Amino acid sequence: MRSPPRTEDFFSLAVGLRVRGDVLRKARRPAEAAEAYRRACAEQERLGDTYGSSITLTALGDTLAELGQHGEARACWERALPAMERARDPRRAGKLRRRLGGTGSGSGSSASAPDEGAA
């Protein structure tokens, strides 16, 4: 008889999906990468992993920007920023603020090209 999945199993799934997204993005398959990131984010949010989900949201936003979906990219970055700030991750929070036009408040220019080695 099979035992129920453990939290560690779902965490591993979320990490695996995030890595899959990274690999697909590097392979220039952004639509598939976006789907992997969305699935990873859903698992991370279900687990209450707000910091992990903010990292995934950043990658999803960068991928959506590459696909020309700037409004959706911006929404991802706006969702990710508060968790980065709460986690006291100034490097990643700063990169997100730059993507959001310096304010992080929803004003400013739309999605710019993401920094290499994204958050």
Secondary structure, DSSP 8 states (H G I E B T S, - for coil): ------HHHHHHHHHHHHHHHHHHHHTT-HHHHHHHHHHHHHHHHHHT-HHHHHHHHHHHHHHHHHTT-HHHHHHHHHHHHHHHHHTT-HHHHHHHHHHTTTSSSS-SS------SS--
